[in-house]
Amino acid sequence: MAMDLENRVFHLLVLEDDLADQELIERHFVRSRHNFQLTWATKLAEALAHLKEQPFDAIVSDVNVPDSSGFETIARLREHCGQSAIFVLTSQEDNDVEDEIFGAGAQDYRGKEELSSNSLGRAVVHAIQRQEQVNQNKRLVRRLKRNRMQMNLQAQQLKRKNRRLSKLYRTTREFVDNVSHDLRTPLTVIKDYVSIVRDGMAGPIGEEQKKLLGKVAIRADDLNHMVDDILDASKLEAGLLGAWRRTASVAQIIDHASCGLRERASIKGVELVIDCPQNLPEAYCDCEKAVRVINNLAINAIKHSNAGQSVTIWAKYCPIEGEISIGITDHGPGIEPESLQCIFDRFEQLDDNVSTTVQGFGLGLNIAQRLTLINLGKLSVESKVGEGSTFSFTVPLADPSEVFSRWLDIRSDSNLPLKAIEIAVGDMVTDNDADDFDRFVNCLLRRQDILFRVSKRHWLLVLAIPENDMVHWEERAQRDFVRFNRNRPQGPLPGFTRRLVRQWASKSSARKILGDFDHILREEFEMPEYHQLAAH
């Protein structure tokens, strides 16, 4: 840097009308170790003319010249000199001169009586360096302002695009929902009339006609399942698909699902086998969603099976994992290993030899996976090409500690504090009314909450909720209860009580939360074993 300064030629414009001072200034610059090239002006107008012709590294100026006096001279020079440094020579000695010189736009100044060859040259070079730093800072500021303006413009464009995309998304979702709902009526009519004709209520038909009408009914069911998948996908995207988790019999879930699958398998010539022990412990899940998963998986298995093959729906108890596994095994073509990674993607269909008449929208497996997650389980697949496939999913046992642990692991809002709230109705409430109230409590659930019915008339609700939102939740609960009572044919229920049992800060560890939760079950509700509850 020192070598650069020594070799650099500094172009100076010197504004000085006194000949003696000119000679002194020139002598100092000539004797300086720096290389200066001087251009002289005796009037401000002459200096301004030079500034129009060429740039200068610095302007060395007296304050008083024939056509200007005082610090107006410096201000005029600053107005026209662009990015050049201004170095002032003055004979004034008062205390305010420094503020006025810097305020007028100069970088530095010296008294004429203080001048020496080394000090003047060094001071002017330092003034030039400071001005260059100022210029660089201004360029950076301008660049930042331009970038900020561009970013603001881009942000505004993104906002407009996001608003447009949000509007298009809402419009598309509303359109899909409306069309899906509108499809239900004609599908129901088709299924009813097919059933009437097939059962001979509209006149006698032959066996071949019955077989064909059975296929029509199956295709109508396919459309109905597609409608369910589309509606569920829309609700999942909008965050509106809740869960009514409760203790349930896996055997009853499988039995309910198999009712609609037997005829489908029979028409395809596929044997439907049920392998479900009756002594399985109870699970904790949303039964309707578990049935939907079984249906989606079994329908796929039947579609990909040939006549004479079998599809097995099975269940087994996994005590170490604290869950029950439910699976569907077929003996179809199987799935290539590289395809196993993508089959759960939305709208993904495998390129196999299955007729397009049995292809859907590719939503079934994706929906099954997401419904399984809502039920706090996992969906998996094992397959061998040429031998068949097994799709299985899990549901947790009806053990609140196991369920709560899984809920803690999968909740997406782990940065929110938790509140455990007891909700209770009085002992005078009948069992039927308590069951009805259970449906109301489940309607209070948001997607990020979890609920346990710890006795016939007591519920433990865990809310993931900010402190300032709790008042709104209380108001909503009371408002919804009034509406629930108003629309209840059996008459209104008596009020319910709410009690804060425990709360955890957002930074509480999962280990502490689980320990406190187990303590609540044992001490507050005397629940050593959840599946022993007489309430269920």
Number of C-alpha atoms within 10 A of each C-alpha: 5 7 7 8 13 12 11 12 13 19 17 21 23 22 25 24 18 11 10 10 13 16 10 14 21 17 13 18 22 15 14 17 15 18 17 19 13 17 14 17 19 19 17 24 15 13 22 17 13 17 18 10 8 9 15 21 22 24 27 22 26 26 20 21 18 11 11 15 13 14 21 14 19 27 17 16 24 18 13 14 22 12 18 24 30 30 28 24 23 18 13 13 9 7 8 9 14 16 9 14 23 18 13 19 18 25 23 21 22 18 12 17 9 10 15 17 17 14 15 21 22 16 16 26 20 16 22 23 16 15 21 16 12 15 16 13 12 12 12 12 12 12 12 12 12 12 12 13 12 12 12 12 12 12 13 12 12 12 12 12 12 13 12 12 12 12 12 12 13 13 12 13 19 13 12 16 18 12 13 19 13 12 14 15 11 11 17 14 11 15 19 13 15 19 18 13 16 22 14 13 11 11 9 11 13 9 10 9 13 17 13 13 18 20 17 16 22 20 17 18 17 16 17 17 18 19 20 18 23 20 20 19 20 18 15 15 11 11 12 12 16 18 22 20 21 17 23 18 18 28 20 14 17 22 16 16 20 21 10 14 18 15 17 23 24 14 15 18 16 22 19 21 15 16 16 19 13 11 10 16 19 24 25 26 27 21 23 15 21 24 20 21 26 25 22 20 22 25 22 19 25 28 18 21 24 16 13 9 16 19 25 20 24 18 23 17 20 14 10 6 12 18 24 23 20 23 23 26 23 26 22 22 19 19 21 14 11 8 12 14 10 12 19 22 15 15 13 16 18 14 8 12 8 13 9 8 8 12 13 16 12 18 21 29 23 20 24 25 19 20 24 22 17 23 25 25 22 18 21 13 17 14 20 15 13 12 12 19 22 20 21 21 25 27 26 25 26 25 20 22 18 17 23 20 16 15 19 16 11 14 14 11 12 16 14 16 17 21 21 20 19 22 18 20 20 13 10 10 14 14 13 9 16 20 15 13 21 17 11 16 19 19 14 17 18 15 16 17 19 21 23 22 23 22 16 18 22 20 20 23 24 23 22 24 18 14 11 8 9 14 10 9 14 12 11 13 17 13 11 16 20 14 12 15 17 12 11 11 7 8 10 15 19 11 12 14 11 14 11 13 15 15 17 16 13 15 10 14 11 13 10 11 19 16 12 15 21 17 15 17 18 13 11 12 15 12 18 14 13 21 18 12 15 9 14 14
